[in-house]
Amino acid sequence: MGTDEESDVARRRFDVADAAPLLLDAAGVVTSWSAQAQRLLDHPASEVVGTSLAGLVSAEDAGRVPGLIERWHRDGGWAGLLTVRRGDGRPVRVMARVASAEEAHGPSRWLMLLSELAGASGWDMHRTVLEQMVARSPIGIAVVDTDLRFVWSNDAMARFGGGPPERRLGLRLRDVQPGVDADEAEAHMRHVLATGESVVGYEQLGNLRSSPHRETAQMLSFTRLDDELGHPMGVYYTVVDITGHHRARQRLALLDRAGERIGRGLDVVRTAQELADVAVPAFADLVVVDLLESVLRGAEPTPGPLDGVSPVRLRRAGRRSGDAAIAWTVGIGEDVVHPPGSPPNRCLATGRSFRQERLDPLAPEWDTDSLRGPEATSPELGPHSVLVVPVRARGVTLGVTTFFRRRHQEPFDEDDLHLAEDLVSRAAVCVDNARRYTRERDAALVLQRNLLPHRLPEQFAVEVAACYRPADELTGLGGDWYDLIPLSGARVALVVGEVPGHGIDAAAAMGRLRTAVRTLAALELPPQEVLGHLDDLVARTAREEGLESDPVGDDSTQAVGSGCVYVVYDPADGQCTMAAAGHPAPAVVLPDGSVTFVDLPQGPPLGAGGPPFEAVELALAEGSTLALHTDGLLAGGPERAVDTDRDRLRRALEREATSLDVRCRSVIDALVPDHPDDDVALLMARTRLLGAHQVADWDLPGDPAVVAEARKAATRQLTEWNLEELAFTTELVVSELVTNAIRHATGPIRLRLIKERALICEVLDGGASAPHLRHPRTTDEGGRGLLLVSQFTQRWGTRFAPEGKIIWAEQSLMESSA
């Protein structure tokens, strides 16, 4: 033992009640041996008396004995740790204290007290040491008696309110902290006194006397104290300030509520009101949301900040107060003027937030409609702290949100400002989405002329051309439509349909049907199921609108009786699947120029009821052209034979043309008059096939060990395709999708990579259940697989196949090539 440690030990006091005494002479030889020493070390006195102390200790400590004897004589004593040997040879670690035992006329003698360390943990932790520990502890510590009155507390307890320790003596918790729930805390204390069971981690919220305007969170733990007979003496409890953690949890909870409650609809005013409702009373006492008038109309707001030198006129879009009796002087939808120099005006101009801990509502800069009204401007009742946060989304300022706190809450601090900015930022996206929806909805209500696709989406599967000729030349609107919808796995859906009637009403019904088809297509359903769902939708809508009993006029918006053909083409194998509802079957122009017609079972028109829809599947050679058209193309009445109409179409399709666009227009010109009686739509699609160099697939066993091999195979394939920059993301996607299939599915697994406009990864398994994207908490150990796939890929999804299901994910190759 070193000098410092020995000196420290020497200063400690230890109880001699259980110590074993022995006497040593001046040379360190044992002259007297006690019964306690014999019990401790298992040596009889006959073996020990007359031997040196060095013979009793371990070999490591024997060399220290001469130096220790010198210290005894020099310092008048010694205390420290030694290892002694029992009679059976087992070493024992002891605390030794040596003190002078001189006699008046005898030789110098020394008394040594030995105390075993084992089984006596804390033997050196006596009252002085313990008092230092609890008195200097940063944790608040207190002791109450059986009447729950304070009998002792450390200095740190003063930081938790209630004053210094001497002022607490004899008082109860409710006496020193009236702002907390003392009844519940004392109920825990009584439970501890009655049962002896400790209570750990009880959280208490309240306003302390030392900070009455600030809610404080404390964590308390209670333990019973017993006397020597086991009778309860009182309760020992500790207090830890967890206000920071509590406020962090509150902030996260507020943001979670904001995510759940803000943006539930696509209405600008409702979204602004949801922001105000979420913030009061959890965050502020009063909130007002003011937006630009153009935002409420759904128009594009002015890009960039406003100039800040002119008054700004906004519209009140949301408001909420914790005081239900407040008299609002500015109603929803009314103008709000913010003069130059006012904080809202400055925030609009700079795009930066404003915070003021102590607000003077009578100050000149607050001569604004945000604080209009006698209650708002009253120094006693009015707000005393403010945050002004600009509502910005996608780099554009939409308005401002102003948060107020009154005197019963603590002022806003920097953390509150950051929270308000996060809150408003989330709401701003929802407001902008609602604004955009308002704009699109208004445009849809006007039904501008161009309801058909401006430009068909780019894809690899087919080369397309389309022509549309309406019967109503004045508006250019009709009930016929065509569409091309990219699907997963490089597939496409080709759609042509028609709604009874003409003009703007028919276009409105067509728009609803076209939207419904695109929505159903996103579900990756087979063609017959798409038409089945569409048929149910039309029939249900007709029942809800009460149109079944009304005559169907030419201008009815009813979609009952509409026709549609839905085709899915897969360029990986040339397979084409289609189904029809009261619609002509497509024609096929083979690569040699010959024309055939698909033998497609005709299902009933949409909404008319009848047998289920049937689909046919056929293989198309590369370069084949599908011609999907509406009834108006042939303009045949009931007296015209179907074969005659098909012969006319066959001859028109057999004509050579320099391009698909030219062929499409020539067919329309050959078969449709300039002023047709019915709308006409023609969609032509020339098929392509993916080459062997664009597709790679592997059959995998259902063994977790195969995941690593699947990643390696995918990486090798990307190297062959010169797509090494996508290796990391592709390995992650392959790993997650294959692992998911092995874990949740049965049967064989197939991995396929497709290089097209996007890099497509597909995993086929025999399972019948679709996976769902989860949003795990930060403490969850799993559940992040599909979440990672969704974040690292352009899009992902699931579709069902006869063999099971396919989970797919796409990565854009446009950015990669760029």
N, C-alpha and C positions, 0 to 999 in steps of 0.2 A: 504493500500500500504506500502511495506517495505521501509526502509531507503534508500537502494541502488537504488530501482526503482524510488523513489521520487527524489533523487538527480539527477538521469539520466534525468528524466522529467524536473526537474528544469533547467538543462543545455540547454534544447532545446529552440529554438526560435519559437514563433508562431505568426501569423499575427493577429493583433487586429482589423482588419477592420470589421469582422463579430462578434466580441465578445460583450457580454452584460455586461456593467459596473454597479457596485453598490458600495456604501461606507459603511464601518463598523467602529465602534468606537474601542477603545482599548480592550473592553470586548467581541467583536465579535457581537455587536448588530447592525442591519441595521439602518443607519442614512439617507441614500439617495437611491432612487430607480429610474432607468432609464427606458425610453420607450422600449429600446432593451431588458432589463431584463423582462419587463412585457410581451413582445411578446414571449420570450423564455419560461418563466415559467407560464404564464397566471395567475399571481397574480397582482392585483392593488396595487398601492403604499400604500393605506390606510390600507391594510391588512398586509403589510410586514414591513413598517417602524416602528421601535421600538421593533421588535421581534429579538430573537437571531438567529444566523446562524444555531444553532442546530435544530431550528424548521423548517428550510427549507429543510434540507437533510433527507435522509432515516434513518430509525431506526438503520441500521447497521453502518452508518457513524456518527450518532449523538454522540456516545460515543467517537469518535476520535476528536471532535471539540476542547475540552479544551487543549489537547496535541498539536493540530495544532496551536492554538493561542500562546502557549508558543514558538513554533518554529518560528512564525512570528517575535516575539519580539527578540528572540535570533539571528536569521539569517538575519533579515531585509527583509524577504519575504518568499514566498513558492510557489511551483507549483506542481500540481498533479491531480489525478482523483477523482471525487466525484459523488455520485448519489443524485440528488435533486428531490423534489416532485413538480409536476405541480399543478395548481389549481384544475384539475379534479382528482388528486390523482395518476396519472400515473408517474412512475419513469423515469427520464431522466439522461443518463450518460453524464457528461460534463467534459471538461478539465478546471481546475481553476488555475488562477495565481493571487497571492496576492503580492502587492507592497506597500511600505510606502507612505502615502499622507500627511505628516506632514505640518502644517502651521507655520508661524513664531511665532505667539503669541497664537495659539489655541491648543486644546488638540490633542493627538496622534490619527490619523485616518489612515484607510487602504483601498486601492482601490483593489477590486476583479473583475477580468474579467472572464466571463464564456463563453465557446464555446462548442456547442453540438457536440458530436462525430458522431452521426448518420448522414449519408449523406455527411460526410466530410472525407472520407477515405484518409489517407495519409496527413492529415492537418499538421502533425508534420514533414513531410518529406520535409524539405526545402532545399535550394540549397547546404548548407554545407553537409547535410546528403546524398543528392543525388550524389554530387560530390564524396563523399567517396565511395559510392556504385559502381559507374561506374569506378572510377579510380582504385579501388582495385579488381575489378572483374577479375577472371581468363579467362573470355571470352573476346576476342578482340572486342572493341566497337569503332566506329568512326562515325563522322557526316560530311557530305559533303554539300556544298551549292547547289543552283540551277544550277550552272555551273559544278557541280560534282567535286569541289575542296575541299580538306580537310580543315575543320575549327577547328576540334577537334578530338582527339583520346586518348584512355587510354594507360597506359603503357603496358598492355597485348598485344596490337596490334603489338608492336615491335617484339614479338615472332613469329608473322606470316609474318615477313619480312618487309622491307621498312624503317627500322631504327626507332629511337625514335620519339615521337609525334612532337617535334619542327621541325624536318626535313621534316615532311609530309605537314606542313601548306602551303596552296596555290598550292599544287601539285595534280595531278589526279592519279588514280590508275595505269594507264599505265606508269606513270613516276616513281613510286616507285616499281612496280612489272612488269617488262617487260616480265618475264617468264610465265605469266598466260594470259588467254584469257580475257583481260580487256574490249574488245569491247562488249562481251556478258554480262559481269557483269554490265557495264554502260548502256546497253540496258534495263536491268531490273530496274536500278535506274530511267531511264527516264520514264519507264512505271509506276513506283510508283509515280513519281512526277506528271504525267499527269492524272492518274486515282485515286490516293489515295488508291489503292488496295495494300496491303502488299504482298511481295513475301517471302515465307518461305521455307527453305530447299533446296536452289539452291546449287548444288555441283560443285565445281571448281577444276580442276586438273592443275598442272603446276609445274615448277621448280622455287623455290624462290631464291632470291639473297643470302640469308643466307645459302642455301643448294642447289647449282646449279646441283649437281649430283644425287639428290634424288627427285623423284616425290612426291609431297605433295598434299593431298586431303583436301579441306576445305568445310565446309557447311556455306553458307551465308544466312542471312535473312534481308530484307529491309523494312523500315517503313517510311512513309512521316511525316515530321514535319511541322506544320502550326502555323502561328502567331495568335494574338488575333482576327483578322478579318477572319481567315480561309484561308489565302493565303499561298501557299507553301513556306517554308523557306529553305528546304533542305531535305536530306535523312539521317535517322539514321539507321546504319546497324551493325550487329554482325557477328563475324567470330569464328567458332569452328573447331579445327583440328580433322579430322576424318581419318587421314592417316592410322592408325592402322586398323580401320574397312574396309577402302577401300582395303588395301592390303590383308586382310583376305578374302574379297569377290573375289579379283583377284585370290588368291590361290585356293579357292573352284571352281571358274570358270575354272581355268586351269585343275584341277583334273577332272571336269566334261567333258571338251573337250578331255582329255586323255582317259576317259572311252568310249567316243563315237568314237574316231578316231584310237586308238591303238588296234590292234588285230582284225581288220575287215577281215583279211584273215589269212590263215594258212601257211604263208611263213615267214621264219626267217628273211631274209634280208628286206622284206617289213615291217615287224613289227618293226625292228630296225630303219628303215627310218621314220616310223610314229612317233616313240618316238622323233627323232631329229626334225621333222617338227612341232610337238606340242610345243616343248620348245622354238623355235625361231620364232619370236622375243619377245614373251610375257615374257619369263623368262631369256633368255640368248642371247648373240650375236652370239655365235658359239658353236655347239654341235657336238661331234663325238662319235659314238658307236662302240666299238671294242669287238668282241666275239671270243671265242675259236674256232679253226678250226673244232673240233669235233662237236660243236653245229650246225655249218652250214651244216654239213653232216647228221645231225639227230642222231648222235651217242651219247652215254651217256658221259657226261663230267666227268672229274676227280672229285670224291667226296672230299669235304673239301677244305680248302685253299691251294694255291700253296706254294712252299717253300720260295720264295722271295729272294733267293740267286743267281738265274740264270736269264738270260734274258728271257723274256716272249714274245713269238711270237703269236700275235693274228691276226684276219682278220678284216679289216674295213667293217662294215656291214651297217652303216648309218652315214650321215653327213649333216649338214645344217649350213649356215651362213646367217646373216642378210645383209651381203654385197655381192650382186650378182656378183661383179667383182673379188671376191677372186680367186686366182689361186691354186686349190687343187693339191697337189703333191702326195697324196695317194688316189687311186681310190677305189671304192667299190669292195670288194673281194680281194684286195691286202693285203700283209702282213704288219703288224705294229709291230715293235720291241720296247719293253719297258725294258730298262736296269735295273739292280739291283739298288735300292736306289731311283728310280724315283717314284713319287706319284702313278701312275697307278700300278706299280709293287707292291708297298707296300699295296695298297688296295686289289689287288688280293691275296696277301699272308695273310693279316689279316682279310679280309672280312669286314673291317670298312672303312667308308668314310673319305675323306680328304678335308679340306677347307683352302684356302689361300686368305686373303683379298687383299694383295698387291703382285702381281706376278712379278718376274723378269724373263722374258722368256730366258735371257742369262745365268741364273744360271746353275751350273753343273747338278743339279738334274733334270732339264728340258731338258736335252739332249736326247730327245725322239721324236719319229715320230708324237706324238700328236701335236707338235709345229714346224713341219718341214716347211720350206718355208720362204722367206725373209719378207713377210708381217707379218707372225705370230710372228717372232722373233724381229721385229722392236720395240724399246722402245717407240716410239711415236705412232705407229699404232697398235702394238700388244696388246694382252689381258692383263688386269691388275688384274683380280680376277678370281679364278678358284674353281670349285668343282669337285671332282672325286668320283663317287659313284659306288660301285661294283654291277653288275647285278647278283642278287642271287634269285633263286627260289627253293623252297622245299629243302633248306639247301645246295644247290650246287651252286658254283660260275660259271657263264656262260661267264662273261666278265666284262668290265668296260664302264661307260659312263662319259665323261668329258664335263663339262659346262664352258664356258668362257664368261666373260664380258669385254668390252672395256671401255675406259676412260669416255665415255659419260653416263655411268650408275654407280650407287653406287655399292660398293663392296658387294659380297655375305655375308650375316650374318647367324646367327644360324637358324633363321626361314626359310631362303632360303635353307639351308642344309636339314632341315626336309622336306620341300616341295619337293626338288629334290629326296630325298630318297623315299617318297611316290610315286612320279611320276615313278621312275625307278622300284620300287617294283611292281607296276601295270603292267608296260611294261614287267618286267621279267617273270611274269606268262604267258603273251601272247607269249613271245619268247620261253619259255619252252614248251607251248602248241604247237607252230608251229614246234619246234624241234621234239616233240613227233609225231606230224602228219607227218613230213618228214620221220621219221624212219618207221612209219607204212605204209606210201605210198610206200616207196621203197621196203618194205617187200611184199606189195601187188603186186607191179609190178613184182617182182621176182616169185610170186605165188609159194611159198614153198609148199611142198607136203601136208601138213596138212591144208586143207581149211575147212574141216568139224569141228564141235565142238570137242575140246579136251575132254571136260567133260560136260555133260548136267547139267544145273543148278539144285541145290537142291530146292525142293519144296514139298508140302504135297499132292497135288491133285492126283498125279499118281506115281506109281513106273514104271520106264522106263528102257528099254534096246534097244540098237541100233547096227546094223551091216551094214557095207558098203564094197562092193566088186567091185573095178573098173575093167573096161574092159582093160584099158591101164596099164599093170603091171609095165612098165618101169618107168613111172612117178607117178603112183598111183593117178592120177588126172582124174576126169570125170565130167560129167554134172549133176549127181544126188546129191541130198542133203536131209538132214533131220534136223529138229530143234525142240526144245522145248522152248517156250517163256513164262515166268511167266507174268501173267496179274494181274490186280487189283482184290480185293475181293477173293484172294486165287485161282483164276482160272488160267488155263494154255491154251496156244495155241500149238497144235501139227501140224507140217508141214512136208510134204514130197513132193518133186518136182523133175523134171528132165528137162534138157536142151538138145536139139538135138546135137549129135556129141560127140566126146570123146577128151581126152587129155587136154592140157593146155588152148586151146582156149575155149573149152566148160567149163572148170573150171572158166575162167575169166567171162563168161556170167553167170554161176551159182553163182559166188560170188556177182555179181551185183543184181541178183534176190533175193538171200538170204538176202542181206542187205536191199533191198526194202521191203521185207516181214516183217522183224523185225521193220523197220520204221513204216510201216502201222499198225502193231500190236500195237505199242505204242499209236496209236490214238484211241484204244478201239473200232474199227469198227466191225460190224457183219461179218461173213465169206464171204457172198456173196459180200459185199462192198469191202472187202480187195481184193478179186479176181478181182472185177471190176476196182479198181484203178490200180492193177498190170497189168491187160490187157491193160488199157490205156497207162501205162508207156511203156510197150513193144512195142505197136504199134507206139507210138510217137517216141521212140528211133530208131525204124526201119526207119521211115520216115526221121528223122534228119540225119541218117547215109547213107541214099540213098541205102538201101539194099533190098527194096521191089522187084526191078527188077532183082536182082542177084540170080542165083541158090543157094540154100542152101546146101552147102557142109558139109561133116562130121565135118570139123574143123572150121566152121563158128562161130564167136562169137555172131551171131545174136540169140536172144532169142525167135523169133517168132516160134510158134509151141510148146513151152514149156508146160509141164503139172504141175499141182499143186493141192494138196488137203489140205484144211485148216480146222482144227477142234478146237473148243473151248469147254472145259469141265469145269463145275462148281461143285466143291465138296460139296457145301452147299446143293444142292438138286439133284445132280446126272444128271442134264440136260446136254446134249451134242448136239452142233450145228455144222454142217459141210457143206461145199460146195466144188465142184470139178471143175477144168478146164482141160478137156482132160486128165483125170487121173483116174486110177482104184479106185473103191469104197473100203473103209476099210472093213476088216473082224472083227467080234466081237466074242470073246471066252467068253461064259457065265460062271458064277461061277460053274455050274455043268459040264463043260467041252465041252458042245456042241458048234458048230460053226455056225454062221449065217453071212450073208453079208448085209450090209446096202443098202436099195433101194434108191440110191442117184442119182438124176438127173445129167446127164453129160453135163457140159457146154463146149463150144468150147475151143480149146487150146488157150493159151495166145497170143494175138496179131493177131489172125486169123479173128476176127470179128464174129458176130453172135448174137443170142438172149442173154438177160441178164442172169446172173448166178442165180441159185436157191439154197436155203439152206433147209435142213431138220433138225428137232429137235427130239431127242429121249431121253428117260430116261434109264440110265444104272444102273444096280444093283451094289452094292459095290463088288469089286472083279472081275468085268468084265474086259476083256483085249481087247483093240483096237489094230489091226494090220494094220498099214499104210505101203504101199510098192509101189515101182515103177514097171514099166512094165517088167524090166529085171528079176524080181523074178520068173516069170512064163515062160519067154523065149518062149512065144508062138507066132507063126507067124500068118498071116491072115487065114491060113487053119485050125488052131486049134480052137476048139469051146470054148466059154467062160465058159460054164458049166464044161467042162473037166478040164480047168485050175483051176477053183474054187474047183473042187473035189480034185485035187492034193494038193491045198493049205489047204483045210479043213483037209485032212488026216495028213498033216504035223503039223497043229496046234493042232490036237487032241492028239498028242503024249504027254505023261507025261514027265515032267522034274523037276529037283530038284529046279531050280530057273528060273527067267525070263530071265536072261542072257544066261543060258544054252539052254532054249527053243528058244531064238532068233537065236543063232548060229546053233542049230539043224535044224531049218527051212531053213536057208540059205544053209546048207550043203546038205539037202535033195532035194532042188529044183534047185540049181544053180551049174553048173559045175565049175571046178577049173579055167578054162579059159573062162569066159563068153564072149559072143559077145556084150553084153550091160552092162552098169553099173547097179549095184543093190544096193538099199537102203531099209532097213526094220527098222521100228520104232514100238516097242511094248510098250503099256502103260496100266498098270493094275490100275483100278480106286479105289480111296478111297473116303469115305464120312466123312464130318465133323460131329462129334457127337453133340447131343443136348447140352452137357456141353461146347461146343466150340462156340456156336452161341447164341446171345441174341438180340432180337429186340423189338422195341416199336413203336406203332402208336401214333403220336403226332398231336394235333390240331394246326392250324395256328395262335396261340396266343403267343405274346411275353412273356407272363408270364410262358409259359411252358418251357422256356430255363433253368430256375433254376431247375425244376423237372428233366429235361433230364440230367443235370450234376449230380444230386444226384443219379439217376438211374444208370448212367455209373459208378459212384464211388462205389456204392454197388456191381455192377457186378465185378469190378476189385478186390474188397475185396474177393469175392468168388473165383476168379482166382488167388489169392495171388500175385496180381500185384499192390499193393498199391503204389510202387515207381513211377508208371506211372500215378498216379491219377491227379497230377497237370497238366501235359501236355494234358492228355485225356480230362480233364474238359475244358481246353482252346480250344481244337479242337472241342469238342462237342458244346460248346457255340458258336464258330464262324460259324460252318457249319449249325447248326440249325437256328441261327439268320439270316444267309444269305438266307436260304430257306424260312423262314417266311417273310423276307423283300422283296424278289425278285420273289418268285414263287407263284403258286396257287395250290389249292387242298390239299389233305392229305399229311402228311410228315411221313416218316418212318426212324427211327434211328436203325442201326444194328451194333453190335460189334462182331468181329470174332477173336478168339484166335487161331492162327496157328503158323507158324514160326515168324510171325509178329502180332502185335495187330492192327487190321484193324477197322477203324471207317468209316461207310458209312451213308450218309443221302440221302434218296430218296425223290424227290418232283416232282410235275407235270409240272415244268417249262421246256422250250425248249431251253433256252439260256444258254450257258456255261459261268461260271465266268472267270474273267481274273485277273491275279496277277498285283497289282499296286505297284509303288514305290513312296509313298507320300513324300512331303517335310516335314521338321521338324516342319513347322508351320501349316500343315494340321491337322484337327481335326479327320478325319476319313480315311478309305481306307487301314487300316493296317491288316484287318482280315486274308485274305489269305496269306499275307506276313508273319504274325506270324506263321500260320499253316505250311508254307513251311520251316520256319527256325527251328521249334521245332519238325518236323516229318522227317522221312527218305525220303519219297516221297509222293506226292499227285496228284490228277488228277480228271478228269470228264469222265464218260461214259454214253451213252444214253441207255435207256431201253424202252420197250413198254409203261410203265406207265409214263415216263418222263425222268429225268436225275438223276444220282447218283454222288455225290461228295464224294470222299474217301481220306483217309489219312492213312499212315502206320507208325508204330513205331516198330523198331526192338526189338525182344525179346531176341536176342543173347546177346546184351550188358546187358540187364536186368538180364538174368540168370547168366551171368558172375559176 
